[in-house]
Amino acid sequence: MMSIEKFKEYLSLYGADISRWPAGMRREADALVKDNPMMRNAVDEERAFERVLEQRALPQAPAGLADRIVAAAALMPQASPKGFGEWLQRLFGEFHLPSPVYAMSLVLMLGFALGLFLPAQEMAMQTPPGEAVMASLLYPDEGLL
């Protein structure tokens, strides 16, 4: 059975004409409206609201309005950054963060870059012998490759 909250949600989504609702919901909605006078009142209110919307006269846009908007936009100067530095300046100019945040971010990115670009062999040579033995005991398959 459809809950009252779901019915009200569907009523605002699909409108007061239950015959236009998705097929799987119609039977439950009809049963709920038939059994519940509060839901019948909600459907009547939605129907009245839809009539008000239908009767409201909307002003027509002047002919060629869209073409004039597009033409005016095409004439506006487009600001594009001259280089990567200016692009970064415009990007970070929006954020107004204190300078230490930028410095720490730079250090973090540098650390990631070093971790990615340093070969693993150099890291293995720097490992003390005791740790290398422990690693070979914990991960015996790595030595086979």
PEVENMO-V282797 format. One record per residue. N is the residue number from 1. SS is DSSP state (~ for helix, > for strand, _ for the rest). PHI is phi in radians with two decimals (NA if undefined). NEAR is the number of other C-alpha atoms within 12 Angstrom. Layout:
<<N SS PHI NEAR> <N SS PHI NEAR>>
//
This chain:
<<1 _ NA 17> <2 _ -1.32 20> <3 _ -1.34 17> <4 ~ -1.13 22> <5 ~ -1.10 15> <6 ~ -1.13 18> <7 ~ -1.06 32> <8 ~ -1.10 26> <9 ~ -1.11 20> <10 ~ -1.16 27> <11 ~ -1.08 35> <12 ~ -1.30 21> <13 ~ -1.38 17> <14 ~ -1.79 24> <15 _ 1.70 27> <16 _ -1.35 31> <17 _ -1.46 26> <18 ~ -1.16 30> <19 ~ -1.17 17> <20 ~ -1.68 18> <21 _ -1.28 22> <22 _ -1.01 17> <23 ~ -0.98 13> <24 ~ -1.20 14> <25 ~ -1.78 22> <26 ~ -1.05 23> <27 ~ -1.10 19> <28 ~ -1.14 24> <29 ~ -1.15 36> <30 ~ -1.06 27> <31 ~ -1.13 20> <32 ~ -1.17 28> <33 ~ -1.17 28> <34 ~ -1.17 15> <35 ~ -1.56 15> <36 _ -2.16 18> <37 ~ -1.13 15> <38 ~ -1.14 16> <39 ~ -1.29 28> <40 ~ -1.09 25> <41 ~ -1.11 19> <42 ~ -1.12 26> <43 ~ -1.15 30> <44 ~ -1.08 20> <45 ~ -1.12 20> <46 ~ -1.16 25> <47 ~ -1.10 21> <48 ~ -1.12 17> <49 ~ -1.10 18> <50 ~ -1.12 20> <51 ~ -1.12 16> <52 ~ -1.07 12> <53 ~ -1.12 13> <54 ~ -1.19 11> <55 ~ -1.42 10> <56 _ -1.22 10> <57 _ -1.54 9> <58 _ -1.66 8> <59 _ -1.18 6> <60 _ -1.46 8> <61 _ -1.25 10> <62 _ -1.06 10> <63 _ -1.10 9> <64 _ 1.43 11> <65 ~ -1.09 12> <66 ~ -1.08 12> <67 ~ -1.12 13> <68 ~ -1.17 14> <69 ~ -1.13 14> <70 ~ -1.12 12> <71 ~ -1.13 12> <72 ~ -1.16 12> <73 ~ -1.17 12> <74 ~ -1.19 11> <75 ~ -1.43 10> <76 _ -1.23 10> <77 _ -1.18 8> <78 _ -1.66 8> <79 _ -1.49 9> <80 _ -2.24 10> <81 _ -1.13 13> <82 _ -1.40 11> <83 _ -2.73 10> <84 ~ -1.14 11> <85 ~ -1.10 12> <86 ~ -1.19 14> <87 ~ -1.10 15> <88 ~ -1.09 15> <89 ~ -1.08 15> <90 ~ -1.18 17> <91 ~ -1.13 14> <92 ~ -1.42 16> <93 ~ -1.15 15> <94 _ -1.32 10> <95 _ -1.65 13> <96 _ 0.74 13> <97 _ -1.62 14> <98 _ -1.18 12> <99 ~ -1.00 13> <100 ~ -1.02 11> <101 ~ -1.14 14> <102 ~ -1.15 17> <103 ~ -1.12 13> <104 ~ -1.17 14> <105 ~ -1.12 15> <106 ~ -1.12 14> <107 ~ -1.11 14> <108 ~ -1.10 14> <109 ~ -1.12 14> <110 ~ -1.10 15> <111 ~ -1.09 14> <112 ~ -1.10 13> <113 ~ -1.09 13> <114 ~ -1.10 14> <115 ~ -1.13 14> <116 ~ -1.37 12> <117 ~ -1.68 13> <118 _ -1.34 14> <119 _ -1.14 13> <120 ~ -1.18 13> <121 ~ -1.10 10> <122 ~ -1.10 11> <123 ~ -1.18 15> <124 ~ -1.18 16> <125 ~ -1.18 12> <126 _ -1.47 13> <127 _ -1.30 15> <128 _ -1.06 12> <129 ~ -1.00 12> <130 ~ -1.09 11> <131 ~ -1.23 15> <132 ~ -1.14 19> <133 ~ -1.15 15> <134 ~ -1.09 13> <135 ~ -1.12 17> <136 ~ -1.21 16> <137 ~ -1.32 13> <138 ~ -1.33 12> <139 _ -2.22 14> <140 ~ -1.17 13> <141 ~ -1.28 10> <142 ~ -1.18 11> <143 ~ -1.29 12> <144 ~ -1.33 7> <145 _ -1.50 6>>
//
